[in-house]
Amino acid sequence: MTLNPQFVTDKKGNKVAVQLSVKEYKFLIEELEMKEDIALYEKVKANKNESYMPLGTYLKKRKKN
């Protein structure tokens, strides 16, 4: 997805805020959540005392829920 942010500036022209469409915002939130999930998975996988499943299997199960 291509993001098209719009910037809000103050009187001096400094960027003070960003506006995104709802679609863009939801996309970014979904991507962030996916990255957090992957980071947690990698942390568990690194712990040799934990059992784990392949990432592809996990992602397929996650999409079903």
Backbone as CSV, one residue per row, in Angstrom:
resi,resn,N_x,N_y,N_z,CA_x,CA_y,CA_z,C_x,C_y,C_z
1,MET,0.850,-1.182,0.000,0.000,0.000,0.000,0.888,1.235,0.000
2,THR,0.518,2.195,-0.792,1.223,3.469,-0.811,0.538,4.415,0.162
3,LEU,1.324,4.980,1.065,0.779,5.936,2.028,0.838,7.341,1.450
4,ASN,-0.184,8.110,1.734,-0.258,9.500,1.282,-0.515,10.399,2.480
5,PRO,0.497,10.566,3.327,0.279,11.389,4.518,0.125,12.865,4.159
6,GLN,-0.681,13.530,4.947,-0.819,14.981,4.839,-0.302,15.559,6.140
7,PHE,0.533,16.571,6.028,1.154,17.140,7.209,0.456,18.433,7.621
8,VAL,0.300,18.591,8.921,-0.229,19.821,9.502,0.985,20.594,9.998
9,THR,1.060,21.857,9.640,2.215,22.668,10.037,1.785,23.834,10.911
10,ASP,2.735,24.304,11.699,2.471,25.493,12.505,2.758,26.736,11.658
11,LYS,2.671,27.893,12.267,2.852,29.143,11.532,4.251,29.289,10.946
12,LYS,5.226,28.593,11.542,6.613,28.667,11.060,6.904,27.612,9.992
13,GLY,5.924,26.793,9.688,6.110,25.759,8.675,6.640,24.438,9.211
14,ASN,6.747,24.335,10.537,7.210,23.080,11.149,6.079,22.059,11.158
15,LYS,6.402,20.834,10.778,5.396,19.777,10.801,5.081,19.431,12.252
16,VAL,3.789,19.461,12.597,3.379,19.195,13.972,2.429,18.013,14.093
17,ALA,1.891,17.541,12.944,0.968,16.413,12.978,0.895,15.791,11.586
18,VAL,0.384,14.564,11.550,0.213,13.846,10.294,-1.218,13.350,10.212
19,GLN,-1.825,13.470,9.042,-3.160,12.937,8.811,-3.053,11.802,7.802
20,LEU,-3.712,10.689,8.124,-3.788,9.542,7.231,-5.255,9.200,7.018
21,SER,-5.543,8.544,5.913,-6.901,8.049,5.736,-7.126,6.912,6.728
22,VAL,-8.363,6.589,6.991,-8.676,5.484,7.904,-8.091,4.188,7.348
23,LYS,-8.179,3.999,6.057,-7.639,2.798,5.416,-6.123,2.694,5.651
24,GLU,-5.414,3.793,5.480,-3.965,3.807,5.713,-3.646,3.542,7.182
25,TYR,-4.401,4.163,8.069,-4.193,3.974,9.507,-4.386,2.509,9.888
26,LYS,-5.477,1.899,9.427,-5.738,0.496,9.741,-4.642,-0.411,9.189
27,PHE,-4.156,-0.095,8.000,-3.072,-0.855,7.404,-1.826,-0.791,8.292
28,LEU,-1.468,0.399,8.732,-0.288,0.552,9.589,-0.444,-0.186,10.917
29,ILE,-1.620,-0.120,11.519,-1.870,-0.822,12.777,-1.739,-2.326,12.570
30,GLU,-2.292,-2.833,11.496,-2.202,-4.268,11.199,-0.746,-4.697,11.006
31,GLU,0.014,-3.887,10.291,1.432,-4.195,10.076,2.199,-4.197,11.401
32,LEU,1.923,-3.230,12.245,2.580,-3.155,13.548,2.252,-4.375,14.398
33,GLU,0.994,-4.765,14.416,0.591,-5.938,15.193,1.275,-7.200,14.665
34,MET,1.402,-7.308,13.363,2.073,-8.463,12.766,3.544,-8.490,13.180
35,LYS,4.199,-7.354,13.145,5.604,-7.287,13.551,5.772,-7.632,15.031
36,GLU,4.853,-7.188,15.864,4.900,-7.531,17.287,4.731,-9.030,17.481
37,ASP,3.814,-9.630,16.731,3.595,-11.074,16.815,4.845,-11.839,16.406
38,ILE,5.469,-11.398,15.335,6.673,-12.070,14.850,7.803,-11.929,15.866
39,ALA,7.946,-10.756,16.459,8.989,-10.547,17.464,8.770,-11.461,18.671
40,LEU,7.531,-11.602,19.104,7.225,-12.488,20.226,7.519,-13.935,19.852
41,TYR,7.156,-14.324,18.648,7.425,-15.671,18.170,8.930,-15.948,18.180
42,GLU,9.715,-15.016,17.677,11.169,-15.185,17.646,11.749,-15.303,19.055
43,LYS,11.198,-14.553,19.986,11.660,-14.621,21.371,11.402,-16.014,21.949
44,VAL,10.219,-16.539,21.712,9.875,-17.874,22.214,10.724,-18.929,21.513
45,LYS,10.912,-18.777,20.224,11.697,-19.739,19.449,13.146,-19.791,19.946
46,ALA,13.689,-18.666,20.371,15.070,-18.598,20.852,15.241,-19.317,22.183
47,ASN,14.162,-19.445,22.948,14.213,-20.141,24.235,14.137,-21.641,23.962
48,LYS,15.234,-22.345,24.178,15.311,-23.772,23.848,14.421,-24.635,24.734
49,ASN,13.938,-24.096,25.839,13.052,-24.841,26.737,11.594,-24.793,26.286
50,GLU,11.304,-23.989,25.271,9.933,-23.830,24.772,9.745,-24.637,23.489
51,SER,8.547,-25.141,23.294,8.238,-25.764,22.018,7.675,-24.689,21.096
52,TYR,7.785,-24.909,19.796,7.299,-23.916,18.853,6.846,-24.590,17.573
53,MET,6.130,-23.826,16.736,5.702,-24.318,15.432,6.293,-23.399,14.376
54,PRO,6.408,-23.885,13.155,6.925,-23.028,12.080,6.069,-21.768,11.915
55,LEU,6.698,-20.681,11.546,6.008,-19.402,11.419,4.838,-19.486,10.433
56,GLY,5.038,-20.182,9.321,3.959,-20.313,8.336,2.722,-20.967,8.924
57,THR,2.923,-21.991,9.743,1.806,-22.672,10.406,1.106,-21.717,11.360
58,TYR,1.884,-20.986,12.122,1.316,-20.017,13.071,0.489,-18.965,12.338
59,LEU,1.047,-18.425,11.252,0.331,-17.372,10.529,-0.965,-17.890,9.924
60,LYS,-0.961,-19.127,9.427,-2.195,-19.710,8.893,-3.234,-19.872,9.995
61,LYS,-2.813,-20.338,11.167,-3.736,-20.488,12.289,-4.258,-19.116,12.730
62,ARG,-3.381,-18.137,12.754,-3.772,-16.786,13.176,-4.824,-16.210,12.239
63,LYS,-4.679,-16.426,10.942,-5.646,-15.897,9.975,-7.001,-16.560,10.120
64,LYS,-7.039,-17.844,10.509,-8.298,-18.545,10.686,-9.095,-17.989,11.860
65,ASN,-8.385,-17.515,12.868,-9.060,-16.971,14.051,-9.388,-15.543,13.778
